[in-house]
Amino acid sequence: MGWILILRVWAHWEVRSSSHQALISHMKAHFPMQLTQT
């Protein structure tokens, strides 16, 4: 369940990164693939 680790890292980044908008876009692009393979 690597996606849980991703969520933890994302939550950490969201707090540290002021422009988490780009991170969300990055996640949106990756999550569909991750979820489909899971």
C-alpha positions in Angstrom: 0.0 0.0 0.0 2.5 2.6 -1.2 -0.3 5.1 -1.8 -0.7 5.6 2.0 3.0 6.6 2.1 2.3 9.0 -0.8 -0.6 10.5 1.1 1.6 11.1 4.2 4.3 12.7 2.1 1.7 14.8 0.3 0.2 16.0 3.6 3.7 16.9 4.8 4.5 18.7 1.5 1.1 20.6 1.5 2.1 22.2 4.8 5.7 23.0 3.8 5.0 24.0 0.1 3.3 27.3 -0.4 2.4 26.3 -3.9 0.7 23.0 -3.3 -1.5 23.7 -6.3 1.1 22.3 -8.6 1.5 19.3 -6.3 -2.2 18.6 -6.5 -2.1 18.7 -10.3 0.8 16.3 -10.2 -1.1 13.9 -7.9 -4.2 14.1 -10.1 -2.1 13.0 -13.0 -0.5 10.1 -11.0 -3.4 8.9 -8.8 -5.6 7.5 -11.7 -2.7 5.3 -12.8 -1.9 4.2 -9.2 -5.5 3.4 -8.4 -6.0 1.5 -11.6 -2.9 -0.6 -11.0 -4.0 -1.3 -7.5 
